[in-house]
Amino acid sequence: MEYKIISSGSKGNCVIFDNRIMIDCGVPYKAVKPYEKSLQVVFYTHTHSDHYKKETILKLQFNRPALRVGCSEHDAEILKSDGVQNVDVFNIGQIYSYESFKICPIQLYHDVPTIGFRLWIVEKSIFFATDTMHLNGITAKDYDMYFIECNYDEERIHDVIQEKREWGEFCHQTGSMNSHLSMQQAQSFVLKNVSPGHKYEFIPLHISSEF
């Protein structure tokens, strides 16, 4: 099962699985145009501008009118008001079948309503979580692939904050600790969920360029 990280971070987020399943589309149209003909569905975690670029999804649907979009009930209102069509509204914890694969939304904890996903495709189980302050109460036992946010390093973030304050610079890291996952939190989650000897891939997402 192939995947392509088109972009991951504050400048834009978009991951494509098997050339047909896109999670988040916060990038310019030209970045995803090569996958336009093979895309079947776009899933959104939330509608912050680095995850949702209205112009891109509208262009994709103009060229591919049958392209479906899946998101939470909260974000469905935003997408529909922007003119997005074919919106599938998800309930947390419910499994949705798209014939050749299945998906289940997970409740995440960001500064706006946000969801993650469990995805089953081509005999692979995938856990996908980005933009969340923690993963408390969530399990993903022995999945094949873990795509998890690793936004900052707990051992360095306080030094970065102090340095920026001394220079009088804007410091977004103070907010990051209350809305994003650290590298240590992500690694701990994976280690708690994989059994000894279980083969898996851990793919870090949304890493800050300052770490």
PyMOL commands that place a pseudoatom at each C-alpha (Angstrom):
pseudoatom trace, name=CA, resn=MET, resi=1, chain=A, elem=C, hetatm=0, pos=[0.000, 0.000, 0.000]
pseudoatom trace, name=CA, resn=GLU, resi=2, chain=A, elem=C, hetatm=0, pos=[1.628, 3.203, -1.180]
pseudoatom trace, name=CA, resn=TYR, resi=3, chain=A, elem=C, hetatm=0, pos=[1.313, 6.585, 0.468]
pseudoatom trace, name=CA, resn=LYS, resi=4, chain=A, elem=C, hetatm=0, pos=[2.556, 10.044, -0.411]
pseudoatom trace, name=CA, resn=ILE, resi=5, chain=A, elem=C, hetatm=0, pos=[3.011, 12.919, 2.026]
pseudoatom trace, name=CA, resn=ILE, resi=6, chain=A, elem=C, hetatm=0, pos=[2.378, 15.914, -0.205]
pseudoatom trace, name=CA, resn=SER, resi=7, chain=A, elem=C, hetatm=0, pos=[2.960, 18.294, 2.686]
pseudoatom trace, name=CA, resn=SER, resi=8, chain=A, elem=C, hetatm=0, pos=[2.973, 18.140, 6.481]
pseudoatom trace, name=CA, resn=GLY, resi=9, chain=A, elem=C, hetatm=0, pos=[3.370, 21.135, 8.769]
pseudoatom trace, name=CA, resn=SER, resi=10, chain=A, elem=C, hetatm=0, pos=[2.080, 24.637, 9.388]
pseudoatom trace, name=CA, resn=LYS, resi=11, chain=A, elem=C, hetatm=0, pos=[2.438, 25.564, 5.693]
pseudoatom trace, name=CA, resn=GLY, resi=12, chain=A, elem=C, hetatm=0, pos=[0.087, 22.818, 4.535]
pseudoatom trace, name=CA, resn=ASN, resi=13, chain=A, elem=C, hetatm=0, pos=[-1.062, 19.264, 5.169]
pseudoatom trace, name=CA, resn=CYS, resi=14, chain=A, elem=C, hetatm=0, pos=[-2.035, 16.550, 2.704]
pseudoatom trace, name=CA, resn=VAL, resi=15, chain=A, elem=C, hetatm=0, pos=[-1.423, 12.790, 2.646]
pseudoatom trace, name=CA, resn=ILE, resi=16, chain=A, elem=C, hetatm=0, pos=[-2.550, 10.482, -0.147]
pseudoatom trace, name=CA, resn=PHE, resi=17, chain=A, elem=C, hetatm=0, pos=[-3.033, 6.732, 0.256]
pseudoatom trace, name=CA, resn=ASP, resi=18, chain=A, elem=C, hetatm=0, pos=[-3.053, 4.307, -2.663]
pseudoatom trace, name=CA, resn=ASN, resi=19, chain=A, elem=C, hetatm=0, pos=[-3.358, 7.266, -5.078]
pseudoatom trace, name=CA, resn=ARG, resi=20, chain=A, elem=C, hetatm=0, pos=[-7.069, 7.547, -4.289]
pseudoatom trace, name=CA, resn=ILE, resi=21, chain=A, elem=C, hetatm=0, pos=[-7.634, 8.478, -0.651]
pseudoatom trace, name=CA, resn=MET, resi=22, chain=A, elem=C, hetatm=0, pos=[-6.618, 11.937, 0.517]
pseudoatom trace, name=CA, resn=ILE, resi=23, chain=A, elem=C, hetatm=0, pos=[-6.543, 13.040, 4.143]
pseudoatom trace, name=CA, resn=ASP, resi=24, chain=A, elem=C, hetatm=0, pos=[-6.601, 16.826, 4.444]
pseudoatom trace, name=CA, resn=CYS, resi=25, chain=A, elem=C, hetatm=0, pos=[-6.103, 19.177, 1.538]
pseudoatom trace, name=CA, resn=GLY, resi=26, chain=A, elem=C, hetatm=0, pos=[-4.395, 22.309, 2.771]
pseudoatom trace, name=CA, resn=VAL, resi=27, chain=A, elem=C, hetatm=0, pos=[-2.142, 22.744, -0.252]
pseudoatom trace, name=CA, resn=PRO, resi=28, chain=A, elem=C, hetatm=0, pos=[-2.410, 24.536, -3.619]
pseudoatom trace, name=CA, resn=TYR, resi=29, chain=A, elem=C, hetatm=0, pos=[-4.176, 22.740, -6.451]
pseudoatom trace, name=CA, resn=LYS, resi=30, chain=A, elem=C, hetatm=0, pos=[-0.966, 22.244, -8.431]
pseudoatom trace, name=CA, resn=ALA, resi=31, chain=A, elem=C, hetatm=0, pos=[0.409, 20.084, -5.582]
pseudoatom trace, name=CA, resn=VAL, resi=32, chain=A, elem=C, hetatm=0, pos=[-2.394, 17.509, -5.929]
pseudoatom trace, name=CA, resn=LYS, resi=33, chain=A, elem=C, hetatm=0, pos=[-3.173, 17.829, -9.628]
pseudoatom trace, name=CA, resn=PRO, resi=34, chain=A, elem=C, hetatm=0, pos=[-1.092, 14.709, -10.515]
pseudoatom trace, name=CA, resn=TYR, resi=35, chain=A, elem=C, hetatm=0, pos=[-3.504, 12.622, -8.388]
pseudoatom trace, name=CA, resn=GLU, resi=36, chain=A, elem=C, hetatm=0, pos=[-6.715, 14.248, -9.585]
pseudoatom trace, name=CA, resn=LYS, resi=37, chain=A, elem=C, hetatm=0, pos=[-7.837, 11.490, -11.947]
pseudoatom trace, name=CA, resn=SER, resi=38, chain=A, elem=C, hetatm=0, pos=[-7.265, 8.662, -9.461]
pseudoatom trace, name=CA, resn=LEU, resi=39, chain=A, elem=C, hetatm=0, pos=[-8.730, 10.363, -6.366]
pseudoatom trace, name=CA, resn=GLN, resi=40, chain=A, elem=C, hetatm=0, pos=[-11.980, 8.927, -5.009]
pseudoatom trace, name=CA, resn=VAL, resi=41, chain=A, elem=C, hetatm=0, pos=[-12.446, 10.735, -1.705]
pseudoatom trace, name=CA, resn=VAL, resi=42, chain=A, elem=C, hetatm=0, pos=[-10.990, 13.510, 0.459]
pseudoatom trace, name=CA, resn=PHE, resi=43, chain=A, elem=C, hetatm=0, pos=[-11.228, 13.262, 4.263]
pseudoatom trace, name=CA, resn=TYR, resi=44, chain=A, elem=C, hetatm=0, pos=[-10.789, 16.301, 6.490]
pseudoatom trace, name=CA, resn=THR, resi=45, chain=A, elem=C, hetatm=0, pos=[-9.562, 16.336, 10.087]
pseudoatom trace, name=CA, resn=HIS, resi=46, chain=A, elem=C, hetatm=0, pos=[-10.549, 19.997, 10.580]
pseudoatom trace, name=CA, resn=THR, resi=47, chain=A, elem=C, hetatm=0, pos=[-10.740, 23.253, 8.660]
pseudoatom trace, name=CA, resn=HIS, resi=48, chain=A, elem=C, hetatm=0, pos=[-7.702, 25.237, 9.785]
pseudoatom trace, name=CA, resn=SER, resi=49, chain=A, elem=C, hetatm=0, pos=[-6.180, 26.801, 6.674]
pseudoatom trace, name=CA, resn=ASP, resi=50, chain=A, elem=C, hetatm=0, pos=[-3.152, 24.489, 6.674]
pseudoatom trace, name=CA, resn=HIS, resi=51, chain=A, elem=C, hetatm=0, pos=[-5.500, 21.489, 6.426]
pseudoatom trace, name=CA, resn=TYR, resi=52, chain=A, elem=C, hetatm=0, pos=[-8.318, 22.911, 4.321]
pseudoatom trace, name=CA, resn=LYS, resi=53, chain=A, elem=C, hetatm=0, pos=[-7.798, 25.088, 1.262]
pseudoatom trace, name=CA, resn=LYS, resi=54, chain=A, elem=C, hetatm=0, pos=[-11.197, 25.909, -0.204]
pseudoatom trace, name=CA, resn=GLU, resi=55, chain=A, elem=C, hetatm=0, pos=[-9.915, 26.815, -3.657]
pseudoatom trace, name=CA, resn=THR, resi=56, chain=A, elem=C, hetatm=0, pos=[-8.186, 23.456, -4.045]
pseudoatom trace, name=CA, resn=ILE, resi=57, chain=A, elem=C, hetatm=0, pos=[-11.131, 21.223, -3.171]
pseudoatom trace, name=CA, resn=LEU, resi=58, chain=A, elem=C, hetatm=0, pos=[-13.503, 23.305, -5.295]
pseudoatom trace, name=CA, resn=LYS, resi=59, chain=A, elem=C, hetatm=0, pos=[-11.123, 22.981, -8.254]
pseudoatom trace, name=CA, resn=LEU, resi=60, chain=A, elem=C, hetatm=0, pos=[-10.826, 19.223, -7.707]
pseudoatom trace, name=CA, resn=GLN, resi=61, chain=A, elem=C, hetatm=0, pos=[-14.603, 18.807, -7.587]
pseudoatom trace, name=CA, resn=PHE, resi=62, chain=A, elem=C, hetatm=0, pos=[-15.092, 21.019, -10.627]
pseudoatom trace, name=CA, resn=ASN, resi=63, chain=A, elem=C, hetatm=0, pos=[-12.840, 18.653, -12.593]
pseudoatom trace, name=CA, resn=ARG, resi=64, chain=A, elem=C, hetatm=0, pos=[-14.094, 15.528, -10.801]
pseudoatom trace, name=CA, resn=PRO, resi=65, chain=A, elem=C, hetatm=0, pos=[-17.815, 16.090, -9.964]
pseudoatom trace, name=CA, resn=ALA, resi=66, chain=A, elem=C, hetatm=0, pos=[-18.160, 12.620, -8.394]
pseudoatom trace, name=CA, resn=LEU, resi=67, chain=A, elem=C, hetatm=0, pos=[-15.335, 13.204, -5.890]
pseudoatom trace, name=CA, resn=ARG, resi=68, chain=A, elem=C, hetatm=0, pos=[-16.628, 12.660, -2.354]
pseudoatom trace, name=CA, resn=VAL, resi=69, chain=A, elem=C, hetatm=0, pos=[-15.640, 14.480, 0.815]
pseudoatom trace, name=CA, resn=GLY, resi=70, chain=A, elem=C, hetatm=0, pos=[-15.839, 13.126, 4.375]
pseudoatom trace, name=CA, resn=CYS, resi=71, chain=A, elem=C, hetatm=0, pos=[-15.693, 15.176, 7.584]
pseudoatom trace, name=CA, resn=SER, resi=72, chain=A, elem=C, hetatm=0, pos=[-17.232, 15.806, 10.996]
pseudoatom trace, name=CA, resn=GLU, resi=73, chain=A, elem=C, hetatm=0, pos=[-20.687, 17.306, 11.440]
pseudoatom trace, name=CA, resn=HIS, resi=74, chain=A, elem=C, hetatm=0, pos=[-19.094, 20.574, 12.579]
pseudoatom trace, name=CA, resn=ASP, resi=75, chain=A, elem=C, hetatm=0, pos=[-16.931, 20.903, 9.480]
pseudoatom trace, name=CA, resn=ALA, resi=76, chain=A, elem=C, hetatm=0, pos=[-19.687, 19.755, 7.136]
pseudoatom trace, name=CA, resn=GLU, resi=77, chain=A, elem=C, hetatm=0, pos=[-21.491, 23.054, 7.741]
pseudoatom trace, name=CA, resn=ILE, resi=78, chain=A, elem=C, hetatm=0, pos=[-18.349, 24.999, 6.818]
pseudoatom trace, name=CA, resn=LEU, resi=79, chain=A, elem=C, hetatm=0, pos=[-17.634, 22.962, 3.694]
pseudoatom trace, name=CA, resn=LYS, resi=80, chain=A, elem=C, hetatm=0, pos=[-21.199, 23.120, 2.435]
pseudoatom trace, name=CA, resn=SER, resi=81, chain=A, elem=C, hetatm=0, pos=[-21.349, 26.884, 2.952]
pseudoatom trace, name=CA, resn=ASP, resi=82, chain=A, elem=C, hetatm=0, pos=[-18.172, 27.131, 0.843]
pseudoatom trace, name=CA, resn=GLY, resi=83, chain=A, elem=C, hetatm=0, pos=[-19.860, 25.251, -1.984]
pseudoatom trace, name=CA, resn=VAL, resi=84, chain=A, elem=C, hetatm=0, pos=[-18.262, 21.836, -1.457]
pseudoatom trace, name=CA, resn=GLN, resi=85, chain=A, elem=C, hetatm=0, pos=[-20.434, 19.014, -2.817]
pseudoatom trace, name=CA, resn=ASN, resi=86, chain=A, elem=C, hetatm=0, pos=[-20.889, 15.292, -2.051]
pseudoatom trace, name=CA, resn=VAL, resi=87, chain=A, elem=C, hetatm=0, pos=[-20.193, 15.721, 1.663]
pseudoatom trace, name=CA, resn=ASP, resi=88, chain=A, elem=C, hetatm=0, pos=[-20.369, 12.609, 3.866]
pseudoatom trace, name=CA, resn=VAL, resi=89, chain=A, elem=C, hetatm=0, pos=[-20.981, 13.555, 7.501]
pseudoatom trace, name=CA, resn=PHE, resi=90, chain=A, elem=C, hetatm=0, pos=[-19.258, 11.307, 10.044]
pseudoatom trace, name=CA, resn=ASN, resi=91, chain=A, elem=C, hetatm=0, pos=[-20.109, 10.296, 13.587]
pseudoatom trace, name=CA, resn=ILE, resi=92, chain=A, elem=C, hetatm=0, pos=[-17.264, 9.530, 15.982]
pseudoatom trace, name=CA, resn=GLY, resi=93, chain=A, elem=C, hetatm=0, pos=[-16.597, 5.798, 16.403]
pseudoatom trace, name=CA, resn=GLN, resi=94, chain=A, elem=C, hetatm=0, pos=[-18.780, 4.659, 13.497]
pseudoatom trace, name=CA, resn=ILE, resi=95, chain=A, elem=C, hetatm=0, pos=[-17.200, 2.606, 10.714]
pseudoatom trace, name=CA, resn=TYR, resi=96, chain=A, elem=C, hetatm=0, pos=[-17.967, 3.731, 7.162]
pseudoatom trace, name=CA, resn=SER, resi=97, chain=A, elem=C, hetatm=0, pos=[-17.455, 1.463, 4.171]
pseudoatom trace, name=CA, resn=TYR, resi=98, chain=A, elem=C, hetatm=0, pos=[-16.326, 2.808, 0.792]
pseudoatom trace, name=CA, resn=GLU, resi=99, chain=A, elem=C, hetatm=0, pos=[-16.415, -0.629, -0.853]
pseudoatom trace, name=CA, resn=SER, resi=100, chain=A, elem=C, hetatm=0, pos=[-12.657, -1.228, -1.172]
pseudoatom trace, name=CA, resn=PHE, resi=101, chain=A, elem=C, hetatm=0, pos=[-11.723, 0.323, 2.173]
pseudoatom trace, name=CA, resn=LYS, resi=102, chain=A, elem=C, hetatm=0, pos=[-13.209, 1.342, 5.528]
pseudoatom trace, name=CA, resn=ILE, resi=103, chain=A, elem=C, hetatm=0, pos=[-12.715, 4.373, 7.729]
pseudoatom trace, name=CA, resn=CYS, resi=104, chain=A, elem=C, hetatm=0, pos=[-13.656, 5.295, 11.298]
pseudoatom trace, name=CA, resn=PRO, resi=105, chain=A, elem=C, hetatm=0, pos=[-13.352, 8.819, 12.761]
pseudoatom trace, name=CA, resn=ILE, resi=106, chain=A, elem=C, hetatm=0, pos=[-11.649, 9.372, 16.126]
pseudoatom trace, name=CA, resn=GLN, resi=107, chain=A, elem=C, hetatm=0, pos=[-12.248, 12.277, 18.485]
pseudoatom trace, name=CA, resn=LEU, resi=108, chain=A, elem=C, hetatm=0, pos=[-9.118, 14.429, 18.821]
pseudoatom trace, name=CA, resn=TYR, resi=109, chain=A, elem=C, hetatm=0, pos=[-8.417, 17.421, 21.059]
pseudoatom trace, name=CA, resn=HIS, resi=110, chain=A, elem=C, hetatm=0, pos=[-7.234, 20.588, 19.331]
pseudoatom trace, name=CA, resn=ASP, resi=111, chain=A, elem=C, hetatm=0, pos=[-8.238, 24.247, 19.686]
pseudoatom trace, name=CA, resn=VAL, resi=112, chain=A, elem=C, hetatm=0, pos=[-11.095, 23.659, 17.213]
pseudoatom trace, name=CA, resn=PRO, resi=113, chain=A, elem=C, hetatm=0, pos=[-13.270, 20.545, 16.674]
pseudoatom trace, name=CA, resn=THR, resi=114, chain=A, elem=C, hetatm=0, pos=[-10.923, 17.982, 15.137]
pseudoatom trace, name=CA, resn=ILE, resi=115, chain=A, elem=C, hetatm=0, pos=[-11.010, 14.302, 14.237]
pseudoatom trace, name=CA, resn=GLY, resi=116, chain=A, elem=C, hetatm=0, pos=[-8.478, 11.623, 13.372]
pseudoatom trace, name=CA, resn=PHE, resi=117, chain=A, elem=C, hetatm=0, pos=[-9.047, 8.378, 11.488]
pseudoatom trace, name=CA, resn=ARG, resi=118, chain=A, elem=C, hetatm=0, pos=[-8.699, 4.628, 11.585]
pseudoatom trace, name=CA, resn=LEU, resi=119, chain=A, elem=C, hetatm=0, pos=[-8.329, 3.393, 8.025]
pseudoatom trace, name=CA, resn=TRP, resi=120, chain=A, elem=C, hetatm=0, pos=[-8.372, -0.160, 6.703]
pseudoatom trace, name=CA, resn=ILE, resi=121, chain=A, elem=C, hetatm=0, pos=[-7.120, -0.500, 3.142]
pseudoatom trace, name=CA, resn=VAL, resi=122, chain=A, elem=C, hetatm=0, pos=[-5.342, -3.211, 1.118]
pseudoatom trace, name=CA, resn=GLU, resi=123, chain=A, elem=C, hetatm=0, pos=[-5.084, -5.429, 4.201]
pseudoatom trace, name=CA, resn=LYS, resi=124, chain=A, elem=C, hetatm=0, pos=[-3.380, -2.604, 6.118]
pseudoatom trace, name=CA, resn=SER, resi=125, chain=A, elem=C, hetatm=0, pos=[-4.627, -1.013, 9.325]
pseudoatom trace, name=CA, resn=ILE, resi=126, chain=A, elem=C, hetatm=0, pos=[-3.725, 2.657, 9.622]
pseudoatom trace, name=CA, resn=PHE, resi=127, chain=A, elem=C, hetatm=0, pos=[-3.985, 5.046, 12.567]
pseudoatom trace, name=CA, resn=PHE, resi=128, chain=A, elem=C, hetatm=0, pos=[-3.970, 8.736, 11.597]
pseudoatom trace, name=CA, resn=ALA, resi=129, chain=A, elem=C, hetatm=0, pos=[-3.860, 11.555, 14.166]
pseudoatom trace, name=CA, resn=THR, resi=130, chain=A, elem=C, hetatm=0, pos=[-2.648, 15.103, 13.684]
pseudoatom trace, name=CA, resn=ASP, resi=131, chain=A, elem=C, hetatm=0, pos=[-3.332, 18.383, 15.504]
pseudoatom trace, name=CA, resn=THR, resi=132, chain=A, elem=C, hetatm=0, pos=[-4.244, 17.114, 18.962]
pseudoatom trace, name=CA, resn=MET, resi=133, chain=A, elem=C, hetatm=0, pos=[-2.952, 17.995, 22.420]
pseudoatom trace, name=CA, resn=HIS, resi=134, chain=A, elem=C, hetatm=0, pos=[-3.172, 14.386, 23.623]
pseudoatom trace, name=CA, resn=LEU, resi=135, chain=A, elem=C, hetatm=0, pos=[-4.346, 10.870, 22.770]
pseudoatom trace, name=CA, resn=ASN, resi=136, chain=A, elem=C, hetatm=0, pos=[-5.764, 10.031, 26.178]
pseudoatom trace, name=CA, resn=GLY, resi=137, chain=A, elem=C, hetatm=0, pos=[-8.388, 7.283, 26.144]
pseudoatom trace, name=CA, resn=ILE, resi=138, chain=A, elem=C, hetatm=0, pos=[-7.513, 6.235, 22.570]
pseudoatom trace, name=CA, resn=THR, resi=139, chain=A, elem=C, hetatm=0, pos=[-6.018, 2.868, 21.634]
pseudoatom trace, name=CA, resn=ALA, resi=140, chain=A, elem=C, hetatm=0, pos=[-4.757, 1.444, 18.344]
pseudoatom trace, name=CA, resn=LYS, resi=141, chain=A, elem=C, hetatm=0, pos=[-3.488, -2.018, 19.178]
pseudoatom trace, name=CA, resn=ASP, resi=142, chain=A, elem=C, hetatm=0, pos=[-0.991, -3.522, 16.736]
pseudoatom trace, name=CA, resn=TYR, resi=143, chain=A, elem=C, hetatm=0, pos=[-1.831, -1.391, 13.712]
pseudoatom trace, name=CA, resn=ASP, resi=144, chain=A, elem=C, hetatm=0, pos=[0.368, -1.693, 10.645]
pseudoatom trace, name=CA, resn=MET, resi=145, chain=A, elem=C, hetatm=0, pos=[0.974, 2.032, 10.234]
pseudoatom trace, name=CA, resn=TYR, resi=146, chain=A, elem=C, hetatm=0, pos=[0.883, 4.961, 12.667]
pseudoatom trace, name=CA, resn=PHE, resi=147, chain=A, elem=C, hetatm=0, pos=[0.705, 8.448, 11.160]
pseudoatom trace, name=CA, resn=ILE, resi=148, chain=A, elem=C, hetatm=0, pos=[0.942, 10.689, 14.218]
pseudoatom trace, name=CA, resn=GLU, resi=149, chain=A, elem=C, hetatm=0, pos=[1.760, 14.318, 14.843]
pseudoatom trace, name=CA, resn=CYS, resi=150, chain=A, elem=C, hetatm=0, pos=[5.200, 15.007, 16.370]
pseudoatom trace, name=CA, resn=ASN, resi=151, chain=A, elem=C, hetatm=0, pos=[5.000, 18.785, 16.494]
pseudoatom trace, name=CA, resn=TYR, resi=152, chain=A, elem=C, hetatm=0, pos=[7.633, 19.683, 19.092]
pseudoatom trace, name=CA, resn=ASP, resi=153, chain=A, elem=C, hetatm=0, pos=[10.349, 18.296, 21.362]
pseudoatom trace, name=CA, resn=GLU, resi=154, chain=A, elem=C, hetatm=0, pos=[9.471, 18.501, 25.061]
pseudoatom trace, name=CA, resn=GLU, resi=155, chain=A, elem=C, hetatm=0, pos=[13.163, 18.716, 25.977]
pseudoatom trace, name=CA, resn=ARG, resi=156, chain=A, elem=C, hetatm=0, pos=[13.768, 21.796, 23.802]
pseudoatom trace, name=CA, resn=ILE, resi=157, chain=A, elem=C, hetatm=0, pos=[10.522, 23.731, 23.640]
pseudoatom trace, name=CA, resn=HIS, resi=158, chain=A, elem=C, hetatm=0, pos=[11.027, 25.702, 26.861]
pseudoatom trace, name=CA, resn=ASP, resi=159, chain=A, elem=C, hetatm=0, pos=[14.468, 26.831, 25.674]
pseudoatom trace, name=CA, resn=VAL, resi=160, chain=A, elem=C, hetatm=0, pos=[12.966, 27.968, 22.379]
pseudoatom trace, name=CA, resn=ILE, resi=161, chain=A, elem=C, hetatm=0, pos=[10.235, 29.896, 24.196]
pseudoatom trace, name=CA, resn=GLN, resi=162, chain=A, elem=C, hetatm=0, pos=[12.733, 31.579, 26.535]
pseudoatom trace, name=CA, resn=GLU, resi=163, chain=A, elem=C, hetatm=0, pos=[15.032, 32.566, 23.675]
pseudoatom trace, name=CA, resn=LYS, resi=164, chain=A, elem=C, hetatm=0, pos=[12.202, 34.113, 21.666]
pseudoatom trace, name=CA, resn=ARG, resi=165, chain=A, elem=C, hetatm=0, pos=[10.940, 36.030, 24.681]
pseudoatom trace, name=CA, resn=GLU, resi=166, chain=A, elem=C, hetatm=0, pos=[14.407, 37.442, 25.276]
pseudoatom trace, name=CA, resn=TRP, resi=167, chain=A, elem=C, hetatm=0, pos=[14.516, 38.646, 21.677]
pseudoatom trace, name=CA, resn=GLY, resi=168, chain=A, elem=C, hetatm=0, pos=[10.968, 40.006, 21.843]
pseudoatom trace, name=CA, resn=GLU, resi=169, chain=A, elem=C, hetatm=0, pos=[9.805, 37.681, 19.088]
pseudoatom trace, name=CA, resn=PHE, resi=170, chain=A, elem=C, hetatm=0, pos=[6.343, 36.174, 18.659]
pseudoatom trace, name=CA, resn=CYS, resi=171, chain=A, elem=C, hetatm=0, pos=[6.376, 32.684, 20.148]
pseudoatom trace, name=CA, resn=HIS, resi=172, chain=A, elem=C, hetatm=0, pos=[3.702, 30.299, 18.842]
pseudoatom trace, name=CA, resn=GLN, resi=173, chain=A, elem=C, hetatm=0, pos=[5.288, 27.441, 20.807]
pseudoatom trace, name=CA, resn=THR, resi=174, chain=A, elem=C, hetatm=0, pos=[3.439, 28.539, 23.955]
pseudoatom trace, name=CA, resn=GLY, resi=175, chain=A, elem=C, hetatm=0, pos=[0.204, 27.633, 22.168]
pseudoatom trace, name=CA, resn=SER, resi=176, chain=A, elem=C, hetatm=0, pos=[1.645, 24.476, 20.650]
pseudoatom trace, name=CA, resn=MET, resi=177, chain=A, elem=C, hetatm=0, pos=[1.926, 22.802, 24.040]
pseudoatom trace, name=CA, resn=ASN, resi=178, chain=A, elem=C, hetatm=0, pos=[-1.807, 23.267, 24.557]
pseudoatom trace, name=CA, resn=SER, resi=179, chain=A, elem=C, hetatm=0, pos=[-2.970, 22.198, 21.112]
pseudoatom trace, name=CA, resn=HIS, resi=180, chain=A, elem=C, hetatm=0, pos=[-0.381, 19.880, 19.547]
pseudoatom trace, name=CA, resn=LEU, resi=181, chain=A, elem=C, hetatm=0, pos=[1.300, 16.566, 20.265]
pseudoatom trace, name=CA, resn=SER, resi=182, chain=A, elem=C, hetatm=0, pos=[4.969, 16.297, 21.200]
pseudoatom trace, name=CA, resn=MET, resi=183, chain=A, elem=C, hetatm=0, pos=[7.434, 13.818, 19.735]
pseudoatom trace, name=CA, resn=GLN, resi=184, chain=A, elem=C, hetatm=0, pos=[7.614, 12.084, 23.107]
pseudoatom trace, name=CA, resn=GLN, resi=185, chain=A, elem=C, hetatm=0, pos=[3.832, 11.748, 23.394]
pseudoatom trace, name=CA, resn=ALA, resi=186, chain=A, elem=C, hetatm=0, pos=[3.578, 10.260, 19.905]
pseudoatom trace, name=CA, resn=GLN, resi=187, chain=A, elem=C, hetatm=0, pos=[6.389, 7.777, 20.489]
pseudoatom trace, name=CA, resn=SER, resi=188, chain=A, elem=C, hetatm=0, pos=[4.922, 6.752, 23.849]
pseudoatom trace, name=CA, resn=PHE, resi=189, chain=A, elem=C, hetatm=0, pos=[1.517, 6.123, 22.279]
pseudoatom trace, name=CA, resn=VAL, resi=190, chain=A, elem=C, hetatm=0, pos=[2.989, 3.841, 19.627]
pseudoatom trace, name=CA, resn=LEU, resi=191, chain=A, elem=C, hetatm=0, pos=[5.121, 1.885, 22.082]
pseudoatom trace, name=CA, resn=LYS, resi=192, chain=A, elem=C, hetatm=0, pos=[2.127, 1.326, 24.351]
pseudoatom trace, name=CA, resn=ASN, resi=193, chain=A, elem=C, hetatm=0, pos=[0.073, -0.036, 21.457]
pseudoatom trace, name=CA, resn=VAL, resi=194, chain=A, elem=C, hetatm=0, pos=[2.479, -2.374, 19.681]
pseudoatom trace, name=CA, resn=SER, resi=195, chain=A, elem=C, hetatm=0, pos=[3.161, -5.872, 20.970]
pseudoatom trace, name=CA, resn=PRO, resi=196, chain=A, elem=C, hetatm=0, pos=[6.712, -7.277, 21.100]
pseudoatom trace, name=CA, resn=GLY, resi=197, chain=A, elem=C, hetatm=0, pos=[7.657, -8.549, 17.671]
pseudoatom trace, name=CA, resn=HIS, resi=198, chain=A, elem=C, hetatm=0, pos=[4.841, -6.736, 15.879]
pseudoatom trace, name=CA, resn=LYS, resi=199, chain=A, elem=C, hetatm=0, pos=[6.021, -5.159, 12.628]
pseudoatom trace, name=CA, resn=TYR, resi=200, chain=A, elem=C, hetatm=0, pos=[4.810, -1.613, 12.035]
pseudoatom trace, name=CA, resn=GLU, resi=201, chain=A, elem=C, hetatm=0, pos=[5.682, 1.749, 10.509]
pseudoatom trace, name=CA, resn=PHE, resi=202, chain=A, elem=C, hetatm=0, pos=[5.710, 4.992, 12.483]
pseudoatom trace, name=CA, resn=ILE, resi=203, chain=A, elem=C, hetatm=0, pos=[5.375, 8.054, 10.247]
pseudoatom trace, name=CA, resn=PRO, resi=204, chain=A, elem=C, hetatm=0, pos=[5.778, 11.412, 12.067]
pseudoatom trace, name=CA, resn=LEU, resi=205, chain=A, elem=C, hetatm=0, pos=[3.527, 14.245, 10.909]
pseudoatom trace, name=CA, resn=HIS, resi=206, chain=A, elem=C, hetatm=0, pos=[3.323, 18.033, 11.387]
pseudoatom trace, name=CA, resn=ILE, resi=207, chain=A, elem=C, hetatm=0, pos=[6.897, 18.425, 12.657]
pseudoatom trace, name=CA, resn=SER, resi=208, chain=A, elem=C, hetatm=0, pos=[7.782, 22.048, 13.352]
pseudoatom trace, name=CA, resn=SER, resi=209, chain=A, elem=C, hetatm=0, pos=[10.719, 23.337, 11.310]
pseudoatom trace, name=CA, resn=GLU, resi=210, chain=A, elem=C, hetatm=0, pos=[12.204, 24.674, 14.559]
pseudoatom trace, name=CA, resn=PHE, resi=211, chain=A, elem=C, hetatm=0, pos=[12.645, 21.170, 15.981]
for i in range(1, 211): cmd.bond("trace and resi %d" % i, "trace and resi %d" % (i + 1))
show_as sticks, trace
zoom trace
